[in-house]
Amino acid sequence: MVDSDTLDRIDALQLEPASLRFYKPSVKDTSGSALSLQLRLVPEFGDTYVGKVGGGLFVELVPQATVKTAQKDATFGWEDPQKVTSKFGIADISALLVAIRCRYARRPIPKVLRTKGDDVGNTVGLFHRFVSDGKQSTTVIEYSLVGDDAYLRMSKSAELRRVVKLTMSEELQLEAYLQHALKTFILVGKR
């Protein structure tokens, strides 16, 4: 028999599962990067329903900090000011899932989701505008399908850009995490 504390912890995993991380080190220099997705939803309950939901799907692309040696693995700058972070919502998650499904169906990405200038239909473009420390800021997110690989690019400015290349196997993991996030957003009423 499972105790109630264990059941509560299992339920909490629905709203805040373990992060999904992909490490892409360069063996020659520190040009590699890493990707982290972390779903963190915090519902505030009313008497009979969820009133408000905080959090979201947090996505980080970080630079490689050190090169792999015979004695040590490469490290990545999770605390580095050069990391690019974004909070995805339902529209962002859905757009990425559409792109992945278009690949499987061997169809171009719908024009409404494409980046400017993409006549082929292989790149989703997302644009976030927000206020940070009283200043307007933007994040540009692109998800490109090239052959058997996918590339997730995020940039805050011309100088602060990050990219990670995903294999089809990694893209399958990404798809599963995005599907869970989408279902959980809908479950708690997050828009």
Secondary structure by P-SEA (a helix, b strand, c coil): cccaaaaaaaaaaaacccbbbbbbbbccccccbbbbbbbbbbbbbcccccccccccbbbbbbccccccccccccccccccccbbbbbbcaaaaaaaaaaaaaaaacccccccccccccccccbbbbbbbbbcccbbbbbbbbbbbcccbbbbbbbccccbbbbbbbcaaaaaaaaaaaaaaaaaaaaaccc
